Amino acid sequence: MNVKIIEKTEYSSLVEYMLDGLICRRIIPSFLIHSDNEVDLVDLEQGIEYGQNWGSMIDESAIPLLLELELKRKGVWTASDLLSDLNTARGAVNYIVTQQLSVLVAKSREMNKGSL
């Protein structure tokens, strides 16, 4: 599999690649990277995952209900309402996304307590 080398030292490398339409990063031994930036998939799978799994930090099952409630609170009840006032609908979506970002920030701060 073709990888993009994000960072490389003599012993380890942070690589980025696409798998099933998802962007992934892993730390692998540098010697596993072939000269054409190819890495065997089995070697990638044994690497150390890099980055947070953001989706697991929020309750994504609640987002549709929160969005519905916010749209209705803003007066968007029908398809016609949505199409006639995209700015209000956009505001409702932004509000929900901002709430979820606040959850991610709070959990990230909690994870970073004591690290340094």
C-alpha positions as CSV (number, residue, x, y, z in Angstrom):
1,M,0.0,0.0,0.0
2,N,1.3,3.4,-0.9
3,V,1.9,5.7,2.1
4,K,2.8,9.3,2.7
5,I,5.6,9.8,5.1
6,I,4.7,12.4,7.7
7,E,7.8,12.1,9.9
8,K,10.7,9.7,9.7
9,T,13.6,8.9,11.9
10,E,16.2,6.2,11.6
11,Y,14.1,3.7,13.5
12,S,10.4,4.7,13.2
13,S,8.1,6.6,10.8
14,L,4.7,8.2,11.0
15,V,2.9,7.3,7.8
16,E,-0.5,8.2,6.4
17,Y,-2.6,6.1,4.0
18,M,-6.1,5.6,2.8
19,L,-8.0,2.4,3.7
20,D,-11.6,1.8,2.7
21,G,-12.0,5.5,2.1
22,L,-10.7,6.5,5.5
23,I,-7.5,8.4,6.2
24,C,-5.3,6.5,8.7
25,R,-2.0,7.2,10.4
26,R,0.3,4.7,12.1
27,I,3.8,4.5,13.5
28,I,5.8,1.7,12.0
29,P,9.5,0.7,11.8
30,S,11.2,2.8,9.1
31,F,12.8,-0.3,7.5
32,L,9.3,-1.5,6.5
33,I,9.0,1.3,4.0
34,H,10.1,0.3,0.5
35,S,11.9,2.8,-1.8
36,D,8.7,3.6,-3.6
37,N,6.9,4.4,-0.4
38,E,5.0,1.1,-0.4
39,V,4.3,-0.8,2.8
40,D,2.8,-4.2,3.1
41,L,-0.7,-4.0,4.5
42,V,0.1,-6.6,7.1
43,D,2.9,-4.4,8.3
44,L,0.7,-1.4,8.5
45,E,-1.9,-3.3,10.5
46,Q,0.8,-4.2,13.1
47,G,1.8,-0.5,13.5
48,I,0.7,1.7,16.3
49,E,-2.4,3.7,15.6
50,Y,-1.8,7.5,15.7
51,G,-4.4,10.1,16.7
52,Q,-7.6,10.2,18.6
53,N,-10.8,8.4,17.7
54,W,-12.9,11.5,17.9
55,G,-16.2,9.8,17.1
56,S,-15.9,7.6,20.2
57,M,-15.7,10.7,22.4
58,I,-19.2,11.9,21.6
59,D,-22.6,10.3,21.6
60,E,-23.2,10.4,17.8
61,S,-26.5,8.6,18.3
62,A,-27.8,11.7,20.0
63,I,-26.8,14.2,17.2
64,P,-29.9,13.5,14.9
65,L,-32.3,14.2,17.8
66,L,-30.4,17.3,19.0
67,L,-30.4,18.6,15.4
68,E,-34.1,18.0,15.0
69,L,-34.8,19.8,18.3
70,E,-32.7,22.7,17.4
71,L,-34.1,23.1,13.9
72,K,-37.7,23.1,15.3
73,R,-36.7,25.5,18.0
74,K,-35.5,27.8,15.2
75,G,-38.8,27.4,13.4
76,V,-37.6,24.9,10.7
77,W,-40.4,22.3,10.7
78,T,-40.8,21.3,7.1
79,A,-38.7,20.9,3.9
80,S,-40.2,24.1,2.7
81,D,-39.0,25.9,5.9
82,L,-35.5,24.6,5.4
83,L,-35.3,25.5,1.7
84,S,-36.7,29.0,2.3
85,D,-34.3,29.8,5.2
86,L,-31.0,28.0,4.7
87,N,-29.2,30.5,7.0
88,T,-31.4,29.5,9.9
89,A,-30.9,25.9,9.2
90,R,-27.2,26.4,8.9
91,G,-27.2,28.2,12.3
92,A,-28.9,25.2,13.9
93,V,-26.3,22.8,12.4
94,N,-23.5,25.1,13.5
95,Y,-24.9,25.2,17.1
96,I,-25.0,21.4,17.3
97,V,-21.5,21.1,15.9
98,T,-20.2,23.7,18.3
99,Q,-21.8,21.8,21.2
100,Q,-20.0,18.6,20.1
101,L,-16.7,20.5,19.7
102,S,-17.1,21.7,23.3
103,V,-17.5,18.1,24.4
104,L,-14.3,17.1,22.5
105,V,-12.4,20.1,24.0
106,A,-13.4,19.2,27.5
107,K,-12.5,15.5,27.1
108,S,-9.2,16.4,25.5
109,R,-8.3,18.7,28.4
110,E,-9.2,15.9,30.8
111,M,-7.0,13.5,28.9
112,N,-4.1,16.0,29.0
113,K,-4.2,16.6,32.8
114,G,-1.0,15.5,34.3
115,S,0.7,14.9,31.0
116,L,3.8,17.0,30.3
